Amino acid sequence: MLDNYLKIAKQRQQLVINYHVLPELDRAIGQLVSVIYTPVSRTMILACLEHTKLAGEKVLIAATLKPYIDRSGLVIIWTGYLSIDEMLDFIFIRIFDR
């Protein structure tokens, strides 16, 4: 039991480290998927990015969004929709709580 807890704690610690070294857009995508919480389409994430100006000058479409999703490691694709790994929710809660 303790070994399992330590394993999960280590995984979470690595996820936090990985999150903080990501480029801003990659972090924003993870944050948006986390806030929406329910599985969401790439189109919806694109609309949010456009509305919030988080993408900056980058022109994104659903196909060009995939490399950001894959690189971040924060978002999982489940039956065609984006969702956040459950172990990552706590990261975003702490970030938004500040």
Biopython code that builds the backbone (N, CA, C, O; Angstrom):
import numpy as np
from Bio.PDB.StructureBuilder import StructureBuilder

atoms = [
    (1, "MET", "N", (0.825, -1.191, 0.000)),
    (1, "MET", "CA", (0.000, 0.000, 0.000)),
    (1, "MET", "C", (0.872, 1.259, 0.000)),
    (1, "MET", "O", (0.634, 2.190, -0.770)),
    (2, "LEU", "N", (1.867, 1.276, 0.858)),
    (2, "LEU", "CA", (2.759, 2.420, 0.927)),
    (2, "LEU", "C", (3.535, 2.571, -0.380)),
    (2, "LEU", "O", (3.754, 3.687, -0.853)),
    (3, "ASP", "N", (3.948, 1.447, -0.960)),
    (3, "ASP", "CA", (4.660, 1.499, -2.240)),
    (3, "ASP", "C", (3.802, 2.130, -3.321)),
    (3, "ASP", "O", (4.300, 2.916, -4.127)),
    (4, "ASN", "N", (2.526, 1.798, -3.348)),
    (4, "ASN", "CA", (1.610, 2.367, -4.333)),
    (4, "ASN", "C", (1.458, 3.874, -4.123)),
    (4, "ASN", "O", (1.454, 4.642, -5.085)),
    (5, "TYR", "N", (1.335, 4.287, -2.877)),
    (5, "TYR", "CA", (1.222, 5.707, -2.549)),
    (5, "TYR", "C", (2.469, 6.464, -2.984)),
    (5, "TYR", "O", (2.377, 7.544, -3.568)),
    (6, "LEU", "N", (3.637, 5.892, -2.696)),
    (6, "LEU", "CA", (4.896, 6.535, -3.076)),
    (6, "LEU", "C", (5.043, 6.623, -4.591)),
    (6, "LEU", "O", (5.559, 7.611, -5.115)),
    (7, "LYS", "N", (4.592, 5.598, -5.286)),
    (7, "LYS", "CA", (4.645, 5.587, -6.750)),
    (7, "LYS", "C", (3.773, 6.701, -7.329)),
    (7, "LYS", "O", (4.195, 7.423, -8.232)),
    (8, "ILE", "N", (2.557, 6.833, -6.803)),
    (8, "ILE", "CA", (1.640, 7.879, -7.269)),
    (8, "ILE", "C", (2.195, 9.261, -6.933)),
    (8, "ILE", "O", (2.120, 10.174, -7.756)),
    (9, "ALA", "N", (2.747, 9.422, -5.740)),
    (9, "ALA", "CA", (3.330, 10.714, -5.346)),
    (9, "ALA", "C", (4.474, 11.088, -6.272)),
    (9, "ALA", "O", (4.606, 12.251, -6.654)),
    (10, "LYS", "N", (5.294, 10.130, -6.633)),
    (10, "LYS", "CA", (6.410, 10.386, -7.531)),
    (10, "LYS", "C", (5.917, 10.756, -8.931)),
    (10, "LYS", "O", (6.467, 11.651, -9.573)),
    (11, "GLN", "N", (4.876, 10.062, -9.400)),
    (11, "GLN", "CA", (4.292, 10.384, -10.702)),
    (11, "GLN", "C", (3.721, 11.796, -10.708)),
    (11, "GLN", "O", (3.912, 12.540, -11.671)),
    (12, "ARG", "N", (3.035, 12.162, -9.660)),
    (12, "ARG", "CA", (2.476, 13.516, -9.564)),
    (12, "ARG", "C", (3.568, 14.568, -9.542)),
    (12, "ARG", "O", (3.456, 15.604, -10.197)),
    (13, "GLN", "N", (4.622, 14.301, -8.787)),
    (13, "GLN", "CA", (5.734, 15.237, -8.721)),
    (13, "GLN", "C", (6.346, 15.433, -10.108)),
    (13, "GLN", "O", (6.677, 16.556, -10.488)),
    (14, "GLN", "N", (6.497, 14.346, -10.860)),
    (14, "GLN", "CA", (7.052, 14.451, -12.209)),
    (14, "GLN", "C", (6.108, 15.220, -13.127)),
    (14, "GLN", "O", (6.565, 15.991, -13.971)),
    (15, "LEU", "N", (4.805, 15.024, -12.978)),
    (15, "LEU", "CA", (3.834, 15.758, -13.787)),
    (15, "LEU", "C", (3.912, 17.259, -13.501)),
    (15, "LEU", "O", (3.812, 18.070, -14.421)),
    (16, "VAL", "N", (4.088, 17.627, -12.246)),
    (16, "VAL", "CA", (4.214, 19.042, -11.886)),
    (16, "VAL", "C", (5.465, 19.632, -12.528)),
    (16, "VAL", "O", (5.425, 20.729, -13.084)),
    (17, "ILE", "N", (6.556, 18.913, -12.451)),
    (17, "ILE", "CA", (7.802, 19.381, -13.073)),
    (17, "ILE", "C", (7.601, 19.532, -14.574)),
    (17, "ILE", "O", (7.978, 20.551, -15.152)),
    (18, "ASN", "N", (7.011, 18.529, -15.204)),
    (18, "ASN", "CA", (6.756, 18.575, -16.652)),
    (18, "ASN", "C", (5.860, 19.754, -17.021)),
    (18, "ASN", "O", (6.089, 20.430, -18.024)),
    (19, "TYR", "N", (4.843, 19.992, -16.204)),
    (19, "TYR", "CA", (3.916, 21.091, -16.474)),
    (19, "TYR", "C", (4.647, 22.440, -16.491)),
    (19, "TYR", "O", (4.444, 23.248, -17.397)),
    (20, "HIS", "N", (5.476, 22.671, -15.510)),
    (20, "HIS", "CA", (6.122, 23.976, -15.362)),
    (20, "HIS", "C", (7.152, 24.288, -16.445)),
    (20, "HIS", "O", (7.483, 25.454, -16.656)),
    (21, "VAL", "N", (7.656, 23.284, -17.124)),
    (21, "VAL", "CA", (8.629, 23.540, -18.195)),
    (21, "VAL", "C", (7.983, 23.604, -19.575)),
    (21, "VAL", "O", (8.669, 23.847, -20.568)),
    (22, "LEU", "N", (6.683, 23.392, -19.646)),
    (22, "LEU", "CA", (5.982, 23.461, -20.935)),
    (22, "LEU", "C", (5.859, 24.901, -21.422)),
    (22, "LEU", "O", (5.810, 25.830, -20.616)),
    (23, "PRO", "N", (5.808, 25.085, -22.733)),
    (23, "PRO", "CA", (5.508, 26.422, -23.264)),
    (23, "PRO", "C", (4.108, 26.866, -22.826)),
    (23, "PRO", "O", (3.256, 26.045, -22.488)),
    (24, "GLU", "N", (3.898, 28.159, -22.841)),
    (24, "GLU", "CA", (2.635, 28.728, -22.345)),
    (24, "GLU", "C", (1.402, 28.152, -23.033)),
    (24, "GLU", "O", (0.409, 27.861, -22.368)),
    (25, "LEU", "N", (1.448, 27.982, -24.347)),
    (25, "LEU", "CA", (0.281, 27.468, -25.070)),
    (25, "LEU", "C", (-0.047, 26.041, -24.645)),
    (25, "LEU", "O", (-1.219, 25.701, -24.487)),
    (26, "ASP", "N", (0.948, 25.221, -24.462)),
    (26, "ASP", "CA", (0.722, 23.845, -24.024)),
    (26, "ASP", "C", (0.062, 23.820, -22.646)),
    (26, "ASP", "O", (-0.861, 23.042, -22.404)),
    (27, "ARG", "N", (0.544, 24.681, -21.745)),
    (27, "ARG", "CA", (-0.060, 24.772, -20.411)),
    (27, "ARG", "C", (-1.502, 25.270, -20.504)),
    (27, "ARG", "O", (-2.377, 24.774, -19.795)),
    (28, "ALA", "N", (-1.749, 26.244, -21.371)),
    (28, "ALA", "CA", (-3.096, 26.800, -21.524)),
    (28, "ALA", "C", (-4.082, 25.745, -22.004)),
    (28, "ALA", "O", (-5.221, 25.698, -21.538)),
    (29, "ILE", "N", (-3.653, 24.907, -22.925)),
    (29, "ILE", "CA", (-4.531, 23.838, -23.418)),
    (29, "ILE", "C", (-4.895, 22.904, -22.273)),
    (29, "ILE", "O", (-6.061, 22.547, -22.108)),
    (30, "GLY", "N", (-3.908, 22.509, -21.486)),
    (30, "GLY", "CA", (-4.185, 21.652, -20.335)),
    (30, "GLY", "C", (-5.117, 22.311, -19.337)),
    (30, "GLY", "O", (-6.011, 21.661, -18.798)),
    (31, "GLN", "N", (-4.916, 23.593, -19.088)),
    (31, "GLN", "CA", (-5.779, 24.321, -18.162)),
    (31, "GLN", "C", (-7.207, 24.401, -18.675)),
    (31, "GLN", "O", (-8.154, 24.218, -17.909)),
    (32, "LEU", "N", (-7.370, 24.670, -19.961)),
    (32, "LEU", "CA", (-8.719, 24.756, -20.523)),
    (32, "LEU", "C", (-9.450, 23.422, -20.420)),
    (32, "LEU", "O", (-10.617, 23.372, -20.031)),
    (33, "VAL", "N", (-8.768, 22.359, -20.766)),
    (33, "VAL", "CA", (-9.404, 21.036, -20.690)),
    (33, "VAL", "C", (-9.747, 20.709, -19.243)),
    (33, "VAL", "O", (-10.782, 20.099, -18.978)),
    (34, "SER", "N", (-8.906, 21.101, -18.316)),
    (34, "SER", "CA", (-9.163, 20.850, -16.910)),
    (34, "SER", "C", (-10.371, 21.639, -16.407)),
    (34, "SER", "O", (-11.216, 21.102, -15.690)),
    (35, "VAL", "N", (-10.447, 22.905, -16.784)),
    (35, "VAL", "CA", (-11.551, 23.755, -16.327)),
    (35, "VAL", "C", (-12.879, 23.276, -16.906)),
    (35, "VAL", "O", (-13.895, 23.256, -16.212)),
    (36, "ILE", "N", (-12.863, 22.893, -18.166)),
    (36, "ILE", "CA", (-14.096, 22.389, -18.794)),
    (36, "ILE", "C", (-14.494, 21.066, -18.148)),
    (36, "ILE", "O", (-15.683, 20.766, -18.035)),
    (37, "TYR", "N", (-13.528, 20.286, -17.731)),
    (37, "TYR", "CA", (-13.632, 19.060, -16.944)),
    (37, "TYR", "C", (-14.229, 17.878, -17.700)),
    (37, "TYR", "O", (-13.705, 16.769, -17.595)),
    (38, "THR", "N", (-15.273, 18.071, -18.434)),
    (38, "THR", "CA", (-15.876, 16.980, -19.191)),
    (38, "THR", "C", (-15.122, 16.829, -20.514)),
    (38, "THR", "O", (-14.555, 17.807, -21.001)),
    (39, "PRO", "N", (-15.101, 15.634, -21.109)),
    (39, "PRO", "CA", (-14.428, 15.484, -22.404)),
    (39, "PRO", "C", (-14.944, 16.523, -23.404)),
    (39, "PRO", "O", (-16.146, 16.771, -23.497)),
    (40, "VAL", "N", (-14.015, 17.121, -24.144)),
    (40, "VAL", "CA", (-14.338, 18.259, -25.001)),
    (40, "VAL", "C", (-13.667, 18.075, -26.363)),
    (40, "VAL", "O", (-12.618, 17.439, -26.467)),
    (41, "SER", "N", (-14.271, 18.629, -27.382)),
    (41, "SER", "CA", (-13.715, 18.517, -28.731)),
    (41, "SER", "C", (-12.573, 19.502, -28.942)),
    (41, "SER", "O", (-12.459, 20.507, -28.240)),
    (42, "ARG", "N", (-11.735, 19.196, -29.919)),
    (42, "ARG", "CA", (-10.655, 20.123, -30.279)),
    (42, "ARG", "C", (-11.237, 21.449, -30.756)),
    (42, "ARG", "O", (-10.675, 22.512, -30.493)),
    (43, "THR", "N", (-12.353, 21.382, -31.452)),
    (43, "THR", "CA", (-12.995, 22.600, -31.963)),
    (43, "THR", "C", (-13.366, 23.537, -30.822)),
    (43, "THR", "O", (-13.189, 24.751, -30.929)),
    (44, "MET", "N", (-13.878, 22.982, -29.737)),
    (44, "MET", "CA", (-14.250, 23.806, -28.585)),
    (44, "MET", "C", (-13.002, 24.419, -27.937)),
    (44, "MET", "O", (-13.012, 25.585, -27.543)),
    (45, "ILE", "N", (-11.939, 23.632, -27.829)),
    (45, "ILE", "CA", (-10.696, 24.167, -27.266)),
    (45, "ILE", "C", (-10.163, 25.285, -28.145)),
    (45, "ILE", "O", (-9.691, 26.302, -27.636)),
    (46, "LEU", "N", (-10.232, 25.110, -29.453)),
    (46, "LEU", "CA", (-9.789, 26.161, -30.373)),
    (46, "LEU", "C", (-10.597, 27.431, -30.183)),
    (46, "LEU", "O", (-10.041, 28.530, -30.182)),
    (47, "ALA", "N", (-11.912, 27.286, -30.023)),
    (47, "ALA", "CA", (-12.769, 28.455, -29.804)),
    (47, "ALA", "C", (-12.386, 29.170, -28.509)),
    (47, "ALA", "O", (-12.354, 30.399, -28.464)),
    (48, "CYS", "N", (-12.098, 28.409, -27.463)),
    (48, "CYS", "CA", (-11.680, 29.008, -26.187)),
    (48, "CYS", "C", (-10.340, 29.715, -26.329)),
    (48, "CYS", "O", (-10.159, 30.822, -25.823)),
    (49, "LEU", "N", (-9.401, 29.072, -27.018)),
    (49, "LEU", "CA", (-8.095, 29.688, -27.222)),
    (49, "LEU", "C", (-8.218, 30.996, -27.989)),
    (49, "LEU", "O", (-7.557, 31.984, -27.667)),
    (50, "GLU", "N", (-9.068, 30.991, -29.004)),
    (50, "GLU", "CA", (-9.264, 32.202, -29.804)),
    (50, "GLU", "C", (-9.911, 33.304, -28.977)),
    (50, "GLU", "O", (-9.504, 34.464, -29.042)),
    (51, "HIS", "N", (-10.916, 32.932, -28.206)),
    (51, "HIS", "CA", (-11.645, 33.910, -27.399)),
    (51, "HIS", "C", (-10.752, 34.537, -26.325)),
    (51, "HIS", "O", (-10.849, 35.732, -26.045)),
    (52, "THR", "N", (-9.892, 33.723, -25.734)),
    (52, "THR", "CA", (-9.049, 34.209, -24.642)),
    (52, "THR", "C", (-7.718, 34.779, -25.117)),
    (52, "THR", "O", (-6.954, 35.337, -24.329)),
    (53, "LYS", "N", (-7.452, 34.637, -26.392)),
    (53, "LYS", "CA", (-6.191, 35.124, -26.993)),
    (53, "LYS", "C", (-4.963, 34.374, -26.457)),
    (53, "LYS", "O", (-3.842, 34.870, -26.560)),
    (54, "LEU", "N", (-5.171, 33.191, -25.891)),
    (54, "LEU", "CA", (-4.060, 32.420, -25.346)),
    (54, "LEU", "C", (-3.128, 31.875, -26.420)),
    (54, "LEU", "O", (-1.966, 31.579, -26.142)),
    (55, "ALA", "N", (-3.625, 31.743, -27.636)),
    (55, "ALA", "CA", (-2.785, 31.216, -28.714)),
    (55, "ALA", "C", (-1.862, 32.291, -29.273)),
    (55, "ALA", "O", (-0.967, 31.993, -30.063)),
    (56, "GLY", "N", (-2.075, 33.531, -28.871)),
    (56, "GLY", "CA", (-1.249, 34.627, -29.383)),
    (56, "GLY", "C", (-1.427, 34.794, -30.874)),
    (56, "GLY", "O", (-2.553, 34.846, -31.367)),
    (57, "GLU", "N", (-0.332, 34.879, -31.590)),
    (57, "GLU", "CA", (-0.371, 35.080, -33.040)),
    (57, "GLU", "C", (-0.461, 33.764, -33.812)),
    (57, "GLU", "O", (-0.589, 33.780, -35.037)),
    (58, "LYS", "N", (-0.397, 32.633, -33.124)),
    (58, "LYS", "CA", (-0.431, 31.348, -33.807)),
    (58, "LYS", "C", (-1.811, 31.118, -34.421)),
    (58, "LYS", "O", (-2.838, 31.389, -33.799)),
    (59, "VAL", "N", (-1.808, 30.617, -35.648)),
    (59, "VAL", "CA", (-3.050, 30.241, -36.316)),
    (59, "VAL", "C", (-3.209, 28.736, -36.125)),
    (59, "VAL", "O", (-2.413, 27.943, -36.627)),
    (60, "LEU", "N", (-4.240, 28.365, -35.400)),
    (60, "LEU", "CA", (-4.453, 26.957, -35.095)),
    (60, "LEU", "C", (-5.751, 26.453, -35.695)),
    (60, "LEU", "O", (-6.754, 27.166, -35.745)),
    (61, "ILE", "N", (-5.713, 25.221, -36.146)),
    (61, "ILE", "CA", (-6.912, 24.484, -36.544)),
    (61, "ILE", "C", (-6.836, 23.149, -35.817)),
    (61, "ILE", "O", (-5.825, 22.838, -35.188)),
    (62, "ALA", "N", (-7.894, 22.367, -35.899)),
    (62, "ALA", "CA", (-7.926, 21.108, -35.150)),
    (62, "ALA", "C", (-6.715, 20.229, -35.450)),
    (62, "ALA", "O", (-6.157, 19.617, -34.539)),
    (63, "ALA", "N", (-6.309, 20.160, -36.698)),
    (63, "ALA", "CA", (-5.178, 19.308, -37.065)),
    (63, "ALA", "C", (-3.863, 19.821, -36.488)),
    (63, "ALA", "O", (-3.008, 19.022, -36.107)),
    (64, "THR", "N", (-3.691, 21.122, -36.418)),
    (64, "THR", "CA", (-2.429, 21.672, -35.900)),
    (64, "THR", "C", (-2.407, 21.727, -34.368)),
    (64, "THR", "O", (-1.365, 21.991, -33.769)),
    (65, "LEU", "N", (-3.539, 21.482, -33.751)),
    (65, "LEU", "CA", (-3.603, 21.460, -32.293)),
    (65, "LEU", "C", (-3.023, 20.162, -31.724)),
    (65, "LEU", "O", (-2.505, 20.149, -30.608)),
    (66, "LYS", "N", (-3.110, 19.086, -32.484)),
    (66, "LYS", "CA", (-2.680, 17.773, -32.011)),
    (66, "LYS", "C", (-1.231, 17.739, -31.516)),
    (66, "LYS", "O", (-0.987, 17.170, -30.453)),
    (67, "PRO", "N", (-0.261, 18.316, -32.227)),
    (67, "PRO", "CA", (1.117, 18.274, -31.701)),
    (67, "PRO", "C", (1.265, 18.933, -30.320)),
    (67, "PRO", "O", (2.064, 18.477, -29.502)),
    (68, "TYR", "N", (0.514, 19.982, -30.063)),
    (68, "TYR", "CA", (0.567, 20.629, -28.744)),
    (68, "TYR", "C", (0.000, 19.690, -27.673)),
    (68, "TYR", "O", (0.520, 19.607, -26.561)),
    (69, "ILE", "N", (-1.062, 18.997, -28.032)),
    (69, "ILE", "CA", (-1.688, 18.053, -27.105)),
    (69, "ILE", "C", (-0.733, 16.902, -26.818)),
    (69, "ILE", "O", (-0.526, 16.522, -25.665)),
    (70, "ASP", "N", (-0.156, 16.356, -27.877)),
    (70, "ASP", "CA", (0.753, 15.220, -27.711)),
    (70, "ASP", "C", (1.996, 15.611, -26.922)),
    (70, "ASP", "O", (2.439, 14.860, -26.053)),
    (71, "ARG", "N", (2.553, 16.761, -27.210)),
    (71, "ARG", "CA", (3.793, 17.196, -26.567)),
    (71, "ARG", "C", (3.584, 17.465, -25.080)),
    (71, "ARG", "O", (4.467, 17.197, -24.265)),
    (72, "SER", "N", (2.432, 17.989, -24.737)),
    (72, "SER", "CA", (2.216, 18.381, -23.346)),
    (72, "SER", "C", (2.151, 17.186, -22.405)),
    (72, "SER", "O", (2.636, 17.258, -21.276)),
    (73, "GLY", "N", (1.561, 16.099, -22.856)),
    (73, "GLY", "CA", (1.379, 14.951, -21.976)),
    (73, "GLY", "C", (0.333, 15.176, -20.903)),
    (73, "GLY", "O", (0.145, 14.330, -20.029)),
    (74, "LEU", "N", (-0.350, 16.311, -20.962)),
    (74, "LEU", "CA", (-1.356, 16.639, -19.954)),
    (74, "LEU", "C", (-2.746, 16.145, -20.329)),
    (74, "LEU", "O", (-3.572, 15.835, -19.470)),
    (75, "VAL", "N", (-2.976, 16.082, -21.615)),
    (75, "VAL", "CA", (-4.312, 15.805, -22.121)),
    (75, "VAL", "C", (-4.336, 14.421, -22.756)),
    (75, "VAL", "O", (-3.414, 14.030, -23.472)),
    (76, "ILE", "N", (-5.402, 13.696, -22.479)),
    (76, "ILE", "CA", (-5.580, 12.403, -23.129)),
    (76, "ILE", "C", (-6.729, 12.516, -24.123)),
    (76, "ILE", "O", (-7.675, 13.275, -23.916)),
    (77, "ILE", "N", (-6.631, 11.756, -25.194)),
    (77, "ILE", "CA", (-7.699, 11.732, -26.186)),
    (77, "ILE", "C", (-8.492, 10.455, -25.949)),
    (77, "ILE", "O", (-7.966, 9.344, -26.021)),
    (78, "TRP", "N", (-9.755, 10.647, -25.669)),
    (78, "TRP", "CA", (-10.635, 9.541, -25.321)),
    (78, "TRP", "C", (-11.844, 9.583, -26.240)),
    (78, "TRP", "O", (-12.620, 10.537, -26.192)),
    (79, "THR", "N", (-12.014, 8.593, -27.056)),
    (79, "THR", "CA", (-13.084, 8.503, -28.056)),
    (79, "THR", "C", (-13.228, 9.797, -28.872)),
    (79, "THR", "O", (-14.338, 10.261, -29.135)),
    (80, "GLY", "N", (-12.101, 10.356, -29.257)),
    (80, "GLY", "CA", (-12.111, 11.556, -30.087)),
    (80, "GLY", "C", (-12.236, 12.870, -29.335)),
    (80, "GLY", "O", (-12.168, 13.939, -29.940)),
    (81, "TYR", "N", (-12.416, 12.802, -28.039)),
    (81, "TYR", "CA", (-12.554, 14.016, -27.234)),
    (81, "TYR", "C", (-11.356, 14.158, -26.301)),
    (81, "TYR", "O", (-10.701, 13.174, -25.955)),
    (82, "LEU", "N", (-11.088, 15.366, -25.909)),
    (82, "LEU", "CA", (-9.965, 15.655, -25.028)),
    (82, "LEU", "C", (-10.422, 15.624, -23.574)),
    (82, "LEU", "O", (-11.505, 16.098, -23.234)),
    (83, "SER", "N", (-9.587, 15.066, -22.744)),
    (83, "SER", "CA", (-9.874, 14.999, -21.322)),
    (83, "SER", "C", (-8.553, 15.142, -20.572)),
    (83, "SER", "O", (-7.487, 14.886, -21.131)),
    (84, "ILE", "N", (-8.624, 15.540, -19.340)),
    (84, "ILE", "CA", (-7.415, 15.700, -18.535)),
    (84, "ILE", "C", (-7.215, 14.434, -17.710)),
    (84, "ILE", "O", (-8.176, 13.844, -17.217)),
    (85, "ASP", "N", (-5.979, 14.033, -17.567)),
    (85, "ASP", "CA", (-5.664, 12.882, -16.730)),
    (85, "ASP", "C", (-6.092, 13.212, -15.303)),
    (85, "ASP", "O", (-5.803, 14.303, -14.811)),
    (86, "GLU", "N", (-6.769, 12.294, -14.641)),
    (86, "GLU", "CA", (-7.294, 12.564, -13.293)),
    (86, "GLU", "C", (-6.196, 12.943, -12.301)),
    (86, "GLU", "O", (-6.447, 13.693, -11.358)),
    (87, "MET", "N", (-4.997, 12.437, -12.503)),
    (87, "MET", "CA", (-3.904, 12.783, -11.587)),
    (87, "MET", "C", (-3.476, 14.234, -11.737)),
    (87, "MET", "O", (-2.749, 14.751, -10.889)),
    (88, "LEU", "N", (-3.912, 14.896, -12.791)),
    (88, "LEU", "CA", (-3.482, 16.267, -13.033)),
    (88, "LEU", "C", (-4.452, 17.316, -12.500)),
    (88, "LEU", "O", (-4.088, 18.487, -12.389)),
    (89, "ASP", "N", (-5.655, 16.925, -12.176)),
    (89, "ASP", "CA", (-6.629, 17.901, -11.693)),
    (89, "ASP", "C", (-6.090, 18.730, -10.539)),
    (89, "ASP", "O", (-6.317, 19.939, -10.484)),
    (90, "PHE", "N", (-5.380, 18.096, -9.622)),
    (90, "PHE", "CA", (-4.887, 18.809, -8.445)),
    (90, "PHE", "C", (-3.899, 19.907, -8.827)),
    (90, "PHE", "O", (-3.816, 20.932, -8.150)),
    (91, "ILE", "N", (-3.149, 19.697, -9.913)),
    (91, "ILE", "CA", (-2.191, 20.710, -10.350)),
    (91, "ILE", "C", (-2.926, 21.993, -10.699)),
    (91, "ILE", "O", (-2.538, 23.076, -10.260)),
    (92, "PHE", "N", (-3.973, 21.873, -11.481)),
    (92, "PHE", "CA", (-4.702, 23.041, -11.947)),
    (92, "PHE", "C", (-5.510, 23.683, -10.830)),
    (92, "PHE", "O", (-5.687, 24.901, -10.812)),
    (93, "ILE", "N", (-5.997, 22.880, -9.907)),
    (93, "ILE", "CA", (-6.709, 23.452, -8.767)),
    (93, "ILE", "C", (-5.760, 24.344, -7.968)),
    (93, "ILE", "O", (-6.132, 25.444, -7.562)),
    (94, "ARG", "N", (-4.542, 23.871, -7.745)),
    (94, "ARG", "CA", (-3.568, 24.669, -6.997)),
    (94, "ARG", "C", (-3.167, 25.932, -7.756)),
    (94, "ARG", "O", (-2.990, 26.993, -7.156)),
    (95, "ILE", "N", (-3.027, 25.818, -9.055)),
    (95, "ILE", "CA", (-2.634, 26.970, -9.861)),
    (95, "ILE", "C", (-3.727, 28.029, -9.847)),
    (95, "ILE", "O", (-3.439, 29.216, -9.694)),
    (96, "PHE", "N", (-4.982, 27.607, -10.007)),
    (96, "PHE", "CA", (-6.085, 28.566, -10.071)),
    (96, "PHE", "C", (-6.437, 29.108, -8.698)),
    (96, "PHE", "O", (-7.079, 30.153, -8.588)),
    (97, "ASP", "N", (-6.023, 28.406, -7.651)),
    (97, "ASP", "CA", (-6.337, 28.825, -6.291)),
    (97, "ASP", "C", (-5.434, 29.971, -5.828)),
    (97, "ASP", "O", (-5.731, 30.623, -4.827)),
    (98, "ARG", "N", (-4.354, 30.219, -6.536)),
    (98, "ARG", "CA", (-3.409, 31.268, -6.120)),
    (98, "ARG", "C", (-3.906, 32.644, -6.409)),
    (98, "ARG", "O", (-3.219, 33.622, -6.115)),
]
sb = StructureBuilder()
sb.init_structure("model")
sb.init_model(0)
sb.init_chain("A")
sb.init_seg("    ")
for serial, (resi, resn, name, xyz) in enumerate(atoms, 1):
    if name == "N":
        sb.init_residue(resn, " ", resi, " ")
    sb.init_atom(name, np.array(xyz, "f"), 0.0, 1.0, " ", f" {name:<3s}", serial, name[0])
structure = sb.get_structure()
